[in-house]
Amino acid sequence: MENFSFYNPVRLHFGSDALYKIHERAPLYGRRALIMYGQGSVKKHNILVKVTNQLSQAGLTFVEYGGIKPNPVVDDVVKAAQLARKEKVDMVIAVGGGSVIDSAKVTAVVAKSDIDAWEFMEGKAEPTDALPILTVLTVVGTGSENNAVAVLQNHKVDKKIGWRHELMYPKESFLDPSLTITVSRYQTACGMADIIAHALEAYFGDGQAPLADYFSVSIIKEIMDIGPRLINDLENYKLRARMMLAGTYALNGTTAIGRGNSGDWGTHAVGHVLSYMYDIAHGATLSIAFPAWMKLHLDKIPERIRHLGRLLFPNECITAEDTILKFEDFFKLIGLPTRLGDVGISRDDRIPILQLMNKVNVSGRVFPLSEEDRQAILNLMITGGKL
């Protein structure tokens, strides 16, 4: 096990009354807020008005920036930061899922600086301050409510990348599972794939960390247990709560304790290319990419993949190949794609996909990917390969 330092300062409020703590907590950070949200669902389902009522009850004023896209773009962050400066807000409140929260995180940094947002994203500039960030989670999957990571895309440079900085930890996150009940079956399934992928990225991280393995496997087991039932019972509060907590734990740093890094993340890099090019839901790119990634690594780490299967399915005599098929079967069971053709991407699209993968140097932290590896993963995402 590697030496480590663990830090996560986010105050979580979890449960059916979580939203109604905002009027107590928000005044600790100022008197005026910028509220950021997506493309209408929080208005349609009266979540936004519940948040603004809480702020008004506490005597706070606010301005709004809506329209954040499911695959968020840096342009919105630039505009939101300009609004934050103009309106002299004291905090940023994200009401939505990972795309909104990620956008709010970078907005909070850019609003306290005159540096271009993408300079921060690419690590070319170091922030020194940020507005306090509060989040109200309405779509589960990214874990962004409990970490310091943000992912954005920039169409000017053909990139979708992530950036981590401790200034982007939310101060407080309000997690009410009932706010996720209106999320569609498909988007709920995509969130499940994202949670599983986060656990797998950590599992395939550097070094030996048995307890971290058990953390990751337990998160995957939880999703595999509740997934099929929740997909067929979307208004089940108890199952929604279990998914929400699993999503938070999957990427709050817990699964990386004792490892040499936070995980491999090569599969996420592949997924970012697909979602950038075709605007596919993030979770759907991962249900396609992760089985392909594991198939590519069957000859390199067969025992590691087999060990994963034995932990997940202890009562079965399972091989590494069986393990991968189990994941594909689960993704299919909850209605997710496992091949590029399932989302309308044909063999004819191979060249532009590979070109962008090579341009942005898609790779992993633990298992670097060569151009040949990228070609192989792409072929596996198209054909599935033979096991």
C-alpha positions as CSV (number, residue, x, y, z in Angstrom):
1,M,0.0,0.0,0.0
2,E,1.3,3.5,-0.9
3,N,1.6,6.4,1.5
4,F,-1.2,8.9,1.0
5,S,-2.8,12.1,2.1
6,F,-6.6,12.3,2.1
7,Y,-8.6,15.5,2.1
8,N,-12.3,16.1,1.3
9,P,-13.8,19.1,3.0
10,V,-17.3,18.9,1.4
11,R,-20.2,19.1,3.9
12,L,-22.9,16.7,2.7
13,H,-26.6,17.1,3.6
14,F,-28.3,13.8,2.6
15,G,-32.0,12.8,2.8
16,S,-35.5,13.9,2.1
17,D,-35.1,17.2,4.0
18,A,-31.7,18.1,2.6
19,L,-33.0,20.8,0.3
20,Y,-34.6,22.7,3.2
21,K,-31.3,23.2,4.9
22,I,-30.2,25.8,2.3
23,H,-31.8,28.7,4.1
24,E,-29.7,27.8,7.1
25,R,-26.4,27.2,5.3
26,A,-26.3,29.6,2.3
27,P,-26.1,32.8,4.5
28,L,-22.8,31.6,5.8
29,Y,-21.3,32.4,2.5
30,G,-22.8,35.8,1.6
31,R,-26.0,37.6,0.6
32,R,-26.1,37.2,-3.2
33,A,-25.9,34.1,-5.3
34,L,-25.4,33.1,-8.9
35,I,-27.7,30.1,-9.6
36,M,-26.6,27.8,-12.5
37,Y,-28.8,25.1,-14.0
38,G,-29.4,23.1,-17.2
39,Q,-31.8,23.2,-20.0
40,G,-35.2,23.3,-18.2
41,S,-35.8,20.2,-16.1
42,V,-35.3,21.9,-12.8
43,K,-37.8,24.5,-13.8
44,K,-40.3,21.9,-15.2
45,H,-40.2,19.9,-12.0
46,N,-40.3,22.9,-9.6
47,I,-36.8,22.3,-8.1
48,L,-35.5,25.7,-9.0
49,V,-38.4,27.5,-7.3
50,K,-37.8,25.4,-4.2
51,V,-34.2,26.5,-4.1
52,T,-35.0,30.2,-4.7
53,N,-37.7,30.1,-2.0
54,Q,-35.1,28.9,0.4
55,L,-32.8,31.7,-0.5
56,S,-35.5,34.3,-0.3
57,Q,-36.5,32.9,3.1
58,A,-33.0,33.6,4.3
59,G,-33.0,37.1,2.8
60,L,-30.6,36.3,0.0
61,T,-30.9,37.7,-3.5
62,F,-29.8,35.9,-6.6
63,V,-29.3,36.0,-10.4
64,E,-29.7,33.0,-12.8
65,Y,-27.6,31.5,-15.5
66,G,-29.4,28.6,-17.3
67,G,-29.0,26.5,-20.3
68,I,-25.9,24.4,-19.4
69,K,-25.6,21.6,-21.9
70,P,-25.4,17.9,-20.9
71,N,-21.8,17.9,-22.3
72,P,-20.8,21.3,-20.9
73,V,-18.9,23.8,-22.9
74,V,-16.3,26.4,-21.7
75,D,-18.2,29.2,-23.4
76,D,-21.0,29.0,-20.8
77,V,-18.4,29.2,-18.0
78,V,-17.0,32.4,-19.5
79,K,-20.4,34.0,-19.8
80,A,-21.5,32.8,-16.3
81,A,-18.3,34.2,-14.8
82,Q,-18.8,37.6,-16.4
83,L,-22.3,37.6,-15.0
84,A,-21.0,36.7,-11.5
85,R,-18.5,39.6,-11.6
86,K,-21.1,42.1,-13.0
87,E,-23.7,41.1,-10.3
88,K,-21.1,41.0,-7.5
89,V,-22.3,37.6,-6.3
90,D,-20.8,36.0,-3.1
91,M,-21.4,32.3,-4.1
92,V,-22.3,30.0,-7.0
93,I,-25.1,27.5,-6.5
94,A,-25.3,24.6,-9.0
95,V,-28.8,23.0,-9.3
96,G,-28.5,20.0,-11.6
97,G,-26.2,17.1,-12.4
98,G,-22.6,16.8,-13.1
99,S,-22.5,19.1,-16.2
100,V,-24.0,21.9,-14.2
101,I,-21.9,21.3,-11.1
102,D,-18.7,21.1,-13.2
103,S,-19.6,24.3,-15.0
104,A,-20.3,26.0,-11.6
105,K,-16.9,24.9,-10.2
106,V,-14.9,26.5,-13.0
107,T,-17.2,29.5,-13.0
108,A,-16.4,30.0,-9.3
109,V,-12.7,30.1,-10.1
110,V,-12.8,32.2,-13.2
111,A,-15.1,34.8,-11.5
112,K,-12.3,35.6,-9.1
113,S,-9.7,36.0,-11.8
114,D,-9.0,37.8,-15.1
115,I,-7.4,34.6,-16.6
116,D,-9.1,32.7,-19.4
117,A,-11.1,29.6,-18.3
118,W,-9.3,27.3,-20.7
119,E,-5.9,28.3,-19.3
120,F,-7.0,26.8,-16.0
121,M,-8.4,23.7,-17.6
122,E,-5.2,23.0,-19.4
123,G,-3.1,23.6,-16.3
124,K,-1.4,26.7,-17.8
125,A,-2.5,28.9,-14.9
126,E,-2.9,28.3,-11.2
127,P,-6.0,29.8,-9.4
128,T,-5.6,31.6,-6.1
129,D,-9.2,32.1,-5.2
130,A,-12.7,31.0,-5.9
131,L,-16.3,31.9,-5.0
132,P,-17.9,29.4,-2.5
133,I,-19.7,26.6,-4.4
134,L,-22.9,25.0,-3.2
135,T,-24.6,22.2,-5.1
136,V,-28.1,20.8,-5.3
137,L,-27.9,17.4,-7.0
138,T,-30.7,16.4,-9.3
139,V,-29.0,13.8,-11.6
140,V,-26.7,11.1,-10.1
141,G,-23.6,9.7,-11.6
142,T,-20.6,12.0,-11.8
143,G,-19.9,12.4,-8.1
144,S,-19.0,16.0,-8.8
145,E,-21.0,17.1,-5.7
146,N,-18.3,15.6,-3.5
147,N,-15.0,16.2,-5.4
148,A,-12.8,18.9,-6.8
149,V,-12.9,17.8,-10.5
150,A,-14.6,19.5,-13.5
151,V,-14.9,18.4,-17.1
152,L,-15.5,20.8,-20.0
153,Q,-15.2,20.8,-23.7
154,N,-13.9,23.4,-26.0
155,H,-14.9,23.3,-29.7
156,K,-12.2,25.8,-30.7
157,V,-9.5,23.3,-29.9
158,D,-11.4,20.0,-30.3
159,K,-10.9,18.9,-26.7
160,K,-13.0,17.6,-23.8
161,I,-10.8,17.4,-20.7
162,G,-10.9,17.3,-16.9
163,W,-9.2,19.5,-14.3
164,R,-8.9,19.1,-10.6
165,H,-8.1,21.8,-8.0
166,E,-8.9,22.0,-4.3
167,L,-10.5,25.4,-4.7
168,M,-13.3,23.6,-6.6
169,Y,-14.4,21.5,-3.7
170,P,-18.0,22.5,-3.0
171,K,-18.5,24.0,0.4
172,E,-21.8,22.2,0.9
173,S,-23.9,19.8,-1.2
174,F,-27.5,19.1,-0.7
175,L,-28.5,15.5,-1.7
176,D,-32.2,14.8,-1.7
177,P,-32.9,11.5,-3.5
178,S,-36.5,12.5,-4.2
179,L,-35.1,15.2,-6.6
180,T,-33.9,12.5,-8.9
181,I,-37.2,10.6,-9.2
182,T,-38.1,12.4,-12.5
183,V,-34.8,11.4,-14.2
184,S,-35.6,9.2,-17.2
185,R,-34.9,5.5,-17.3
186,Y,-32.1,6.0,-19.9
187,Q,-30.4,8.8,-18.0
188,T,-30.7,6.9,-14.7
189,A,-28.9,3.9,-16.4
190,C,-26.2,6.2,-17.8
191,G,-25.6,7.4,-14.2
192,M,-25.2,3.8,-13.1
193,A,-22.6,3.2,-15.8
194,D,-20.7,6.3,-14.7
195,I,-20.7,5.2,-11.1
196,I,-19.4,1.7,-12.1
197,A,-16.7,3.2,-14.4
198,H,-15.5,5.5,-11.6
199,A,-15.1,2.4,-9.3
200,L,-13.3,0.5,-12.1
201,E,-10.9,3.4,-12.9
202,A,-9.8,3.3,-9.3
203,Y,-9.7,-0.5,-9.2
204,F,-7.3,-0.5,-12.2
205,G,-5.2,2.2,-10.5
206,D,-1.5,1.9,-9.5
207,G,-0.3,-0.3,-6.6
208,Q,-1.8,-2.8,-4.2
209,A,-4.6,-1.5,-2.0
210,P,-6.9,-4.4,-0.9
211,L,-9.2,-2.2,1.1
212,A,-9.6,0.2,-1.8
213,D,-10.4,-2.9,-4.0
214,Y,-13.2,-3.8,-1.5
215,F,-14.6,-0.2,-1.6
216,S,-14.7,-0.2,-5.4
217,V,-16.2,-3.7,-5.6
218,S,-18.9,-2.8,-3.0
219,I,-19.9,0.2,-5.0
220,I,-20.2,-1.9,-8.2
221,K,-22.2,-4.6,-6.3
222,E,-24.5,-1.9,-5.0
223,I,-25.3,-0.7,-8.5
224,M,-25.7,-4.2,-9.9
225,D,-28.0,-5.0,-7.1
226,I,-30.3,-2.0,-7.4
227,G,-29.9,-1.3,-11.1
228,P,-32.5,-3.6,-12.7
229,R,-35.1,-2.9,-10.0
230,L,-34.7,0.9,-10.1
231,I,-34.9,0.9,-13.9
232,N,-38.3,-0.7,-13.6
233,D,-39.4,1.4,-10.5
234,L,-38.1,4.9,-11.2
235,E,-40.0,6.5,-8.3
236,N,-38.6,4.2,-5.6
237,Y,-37.1,6.6,-3.1
238,K,-35.1,3.9,-1.3
239,L,-33.4,2.7,-4.5
240,R,-32.8,6.3,-5.6
241,A,-31.1,7.0,-2.2
242,R,-28.9,4.0,-2.5
243,M,-27.8,5.0,-6.0
244,M,-27.2,8.6,-4.9
245,L,-24.9,7.5,-2.0
246,A,-23.0,5.1,-4.3
247,G,-22.4,7.8,-6.8
248,T,-21.0,10.1,-4.2
249,Y,-18.7,7.5,-2.8
250,A,-17.5,6.4,-6.2
251,L,-15.6,9.6,-6.8
252,N,-14.9,11.3,-3.5
253,G,-11.4,9.9,-3.1
254,T,-12.3,6.9,-1.0
255,T,-11.6,4.3,-3.7
256,A,-8.1,5.7,-4.3
257,I,-6.8,5.5,-0.7
258,G,-3.6,3.6,-0.6
259,R,-3.0,3.7,-4.4
260,G,-0.2,5.5,-6.2
261,N,-2.8,7.6,-8.0
262,S,-6.5,8.1,-8.4
263,G,-6.9,5.5,-11.1
264,D,-6.1,4.9,-14.8
265,W,-8.8,7.0,-16.5
266,G,-7.9,5.8,-20.0
267,T,-11.5,4.7,-20.6
268,H,-12.8,8.1,-19.6
269,A,-10.4,9.7,-22.1
270,V,-12.0,7.4,-24.8
271,G,-15.5,8.3,-23.7
272,H,-14.7,12.0,-23.8
273,V,-13.8,11.7,-27.5
274,L,-17.1,10.0,-28.3
275,S,-19.3,12.4,-26.3
276,Y,-17.4,15.4,-27.8
277,M,-17.9,14.2,-31.4
278,Y,-21.4,12.7,-31.2
279,D,-22.9,14.4,-28.1
280,I,-23.5,11.0,-26.6
281,A,-24.4,10.8,-22.9
282,H,-21.3,10.3,-20.8
283,G,-22.4,7.1,-19.2
284,A,-23.3,5.6,-22.5
285,T,-19.8,6.2,-23.8
286,L,-18.4,4.3,-20.8
287,S,-20.7,1.3,-21.2
288,I,-19.2,1.0,-24.6
289,A,-15.6,1.8,-23.8
290,F,-14.9,-0.1,-20.6
291,P,-15.6,-3.6,-21.8
292,A,-13.5,-2.8,-24.9
293,W,-10.7,-1.5,-22.6
294,M,-10.8,-4.7,-20.5
295,K,-10.7,-6.9,-23.6
296,L,-7.6,-5.0,-24.8
297,H,-5.9,-5.7,-21.4
298,L,-6.9,-9.4,-21.1
299,D,-3.3,-10.4,-22.0
300,K,-1.7,-7.8,-19.9
301,I,-3.6,-8.1,-16.6
302,P,-5.7,-11.2,-16.8
303,E,-5.3,-11.9,-13.0
304,R,-6.4,-8.4,-12.1
305,I,-9.6,-8.7,-14.2
306,R,-10.2,-12.3,-12.9
307,H,-9.8,-11.1,-9.3
308,L,-12.4,-8.4,-10.0
309,G,-14.8,-11.1,-11.1
310,R,-14.1,-13.3,-8.1
311,L,-14.8,-10.4,-5.8
312,L,-18.0,-9.5,-7.6
313,F,-19.3,-13.0,-8.0
314,P,-17.8,-15.0,-5.2
315,N,-20.0,-18.0,-5.6
316,E,-19.1,-18.6,-9.2
317,C,-16.0,-20.1,-10.8
318,I,-15.3,-17.1,-13.1
319,T,-12.6,-16.3,-15.6
320,A,-11.3,-12.9,-16.7
321,E,-13.3,-13.3,-19.9
322,D,-16.4,-14.2,-17.9
323,T,-15.9,-11.0,-15.9
324,I,-16.0,-8.8,-18.9
325,L,-19.1,-10.5,-20.3
326,K,-20.8,-10.0,-16.9
327,F,-20.4,-6.3,-17.3
328,E,-21.7,-6.3,-20.8
329,D,-24.7,-8.3,-19.8
330,F,-25.4,-5.9,-17.0
331,F,-25.2,-2.8,-19.2
332,K,-27.5,-4.5,-21.7
333,L,-29.9,-5.4,-18.9
334,I,-30.4,-1.8,-17.9
335,G,-30.7,-0.6,-21.5
336,L,-27.3,0.8,-22.3
337,P,-25.2,0.4,-25.4
338,T,-22.1,-1.9,-25.5
339,R,-21.1,-1.3,-29.2
340,L,-20.7,1.9,-31.2
341,G,-23.4,0.7,-33.6
342,D,-25.9,0.8,-30.7
343,V,-25.6,4.6,-30.7
344,G,-25.6,5.0,-34.5
345,I,-21.9,5.2,-35.0
346,S,-20.8,3.0,-38.0
347,R,-17.6,1.6,-39.3
348,D,-17.3,4.5,-41.6
349,D,-16.7,6.8,-38.6
350,R,-13.6,5.0,-37.6
351,I,-11.1,7.3,-39.2
352,P,-12.3,10.6,-37.7
353,I,-12.7,9.0,-34.3
354,L,-9.1,7.6,-34.4
355,Q,-7.8,10.8,-35.7
356,L,-9.2,12.8,-32.7
357,M,-8.1,10.1,-30.3
358,N,-4.5,10.4,-31.6
359,K,-4.7,14.2,-31.7
360,V,-5.6,14.5,-28.0
361,N,-3.4,11.6,-27.1
362,V,-6.0,9.4,-25.5
363,S,-4.2,7.4,-22.9
364,G,-4.3,6.1,-19.3
365,R,-2.2,7.0,-16.2
366,V,-1.3,3.5,-15.3
367,F,-1.7,1.8,-18.7
368,P,-0.5,4.1,-21.5
369,L,-2.2,3.6,-24.9
370,S,-0.3,3.6,-28.1
371,E,-1.8,4.4,-31.5
372,E,-2.1,0.7,-32.1
373,D,-4.0,0.3,-28.7
374,R,-6.4,3.1,-29.7
375,Q,-7.1,1.4,-33.0
376,A,-7.7,-1.9,-31.2
377,I,-10.1,-0.3,-28.7
378,L,-11.9,1.3,-31.5
379,N,-12.3,-2.0,-33.3
380,L,-13.4,-3.7,-30.1
381,M,-16.1,-1.0,-29.6
382,I,-17.3,-1.7,-33.1
383,T,-17.2,-5.5,-33.2
384,G,-17.0,-6.6,-29.6
385,G,-14.1,-8.9,-30.5
386,K,-14.0,-12.6,-29.6
387,L,-13.6,-13.9,-26.1
